Amino acid sequence: MFEPLALPPGVSVKVFNIFLDKVIRLVGAENVDVIATEEQLDPGSYMKPQYSVDPHPVLAPDTFLASAIVAPREVADVQAILRLASEFRVPLWPVSIGRNSGYGGAAPRVRGSVVLNMGKNMNRILEVNVEGAYCIVEPGVTFHDLHNYLVQHNLREKVWIDVPDLGGGSILGNMLERGVGYTPYGDHYMMHSGMEVVMPTGELVRTGMGALPHPESRGGSESKKPETQPWNPTAALFPYGFGPYLDGLFTQSNLGVVTKIGMWLMPNPGGYQSYLITLPRDEDLHRAVDIIRPLRLTMTLQNVPTIRHILLDAAVLAPRTAYTDTGGPLSDKALDAIAKKLGLGRWNFYGALYGPEPIRQNLWAAIRAAFSAIPGARFYFPEETAENSVLRIRHLTMQGIPTYDELKWVNWVPNGAHLFFSPIAKVTGDDAMAQYLLTKQRCQEVGLDFLGTFTVGMREMHHIVCIVYDRISPVERNKALTLIKRLIADCAERGWGEYRTHLAMMDQVIGTYNWNNGSLLKVHEVIKQALDPKGILAPGKSGVWPAQYITERETKL
């Protein structure tokens, strides 16, 4: 009999074992791992994620603890597992690769949930279509996997992928969390087309044009299992189809398990050049953002550029001890000294140019002229920087080549862990400076350094504050938790909401989206109840709870 360290809420050991026995018969014992020993609580690493707990905890390390990990082999397994979970009232927490770093990893929101590891076995690249510039992939396909596929099949000369900062994440999982990359195709949700989804009842749905059968299906292949039937030829080309558009319901949500997606690829632009612009003063952020806005709106800035604080770049290159032996947040004088040592600015702007050389030259002339209005701004191409420079890393990232160097900034402190605070703001100098000064002040109040970056979309900025702390120390963990809770409240008062957050803050964040007496959450809850009446799929994800959990919570209060 299995006795996990944490049982699902309201589920006895006996019922848990009956459920798990049926699951083992379905997928095989090799695809089921019960979390029953302390050794299984090891935080793991980015390359070898631990599915039982959050690898970067801010609460007690076993707060978000799985009872078991189950890896379905195919879509039919997912359907059967969801039906069993509904029968036995066992909550499931689906993950793709489990590398949701800084937001909770693969750990479940509800202690004792069964983690559904979608990526272990379901990791096929089902199609790469060069003519249409798209791919169809399963949850376990990483950015690195797809890049290697393009290289191995000599397709990199024709199409590129867009990658986030780290190349080991799931393409499907990152899109569902509405993650971003740094080429012109950087908005990953915008670049998807078509989903295949298992609903909480086990029903299989294809969205958009994928709901229209492939012509071959009308010639006899309708006898095949639905998940094996080919997608409609336009499913990965036009995302909307006919009628209400459902895809958004399955992002950052607990309404279905996505088993396949179509994703657009970027045609090789025929030329590429990355660059760095260093800005010497802290206050240069204000003017830089106001310069960026019209350039981005007119697409003179073609890709998703970033403005990075000096300490973020410094932390990629070396731990804190390489720059100082003092405690407490670093002073402006210390920051200037680090910038001088590294040949960087207090803020550093990374961008790229795409297209044939005449186009790149004209774009560069316009960009350089605009930023030259900032006294002391300096301009660099990769070959003009040190071999280990951040620009050389971004040079790869901004052309869709996966890297892993970026996460080195987590080692800024011993036993480094990190938590992301990610508010959205207008692309204005006023907003950028206000967010920066507020978040920096709050970091200093709890005794942590500010590390952050502004990632500039078409009409908004993601301000990613990288809260780095010692995961072994309860005191340091509490600093990080106190900081992010204050920041969520502070920013909500100023109209800045987070686009994504850690497990421990999901209820607080959805609580800030409370216009008209919280009408948005009420709609979420109605949809949740309609599609998942047993409340078994990822309860609490994004602060959306099934009815029975809400009742239990209110009773306890």
NORDASUL-V878646 format. One record per helix or strand of 2 or more residues. SS is the DSSP state (alpha for helix, beta for strand). FROM is the first residue (numbers start at 0). TO is the last residue. If there is no record, write none. Layout:
ss | from | to
SS | FROM | TO
SS | FROM | TO
//
This chain:
ss | from | to
alpha | 12 | 26
alpha | 28 | 30
beta | 31 | 33
alpha | 37 | 40
beta | 67 | 69
alpha | 74 | 87
beta | 91 | 94
beta | 113 | 116
beta | 124 | 128
beta | 133 | 136
alpha | 142 | 151
beta | 158 | 159
alpha | 170 | 175
beta | 191 | 198
beta | 203 | 205
alpha | 207 | 210
alpha | 214 | 218
alpha | 220 | 222
alpha | 225 | 227
alpha | 246 | 249
beta | 255 | 263
beta | 265 | 266
beta | 271 | 278
alpha | 283 | 296
beta | 305 | 308
alpha | 309 | 316
alpha | 319 | 321
alpha | 331 | 341
beta | 346 | 353
alpha | 356 | 370
beta | 377 | 379
alpha | 381 | 383
alpha | 389 | 396
alpha | 404 | 411
beta | 415 | 425
alpha | 428 | 445
beta | 451 | 455
beta | 459 | 469
alpha | 473 | 492
alpha | 502 | 511
alpha | 514 | 530
alpha | 540 | 542
alpha | 546 | 555
//
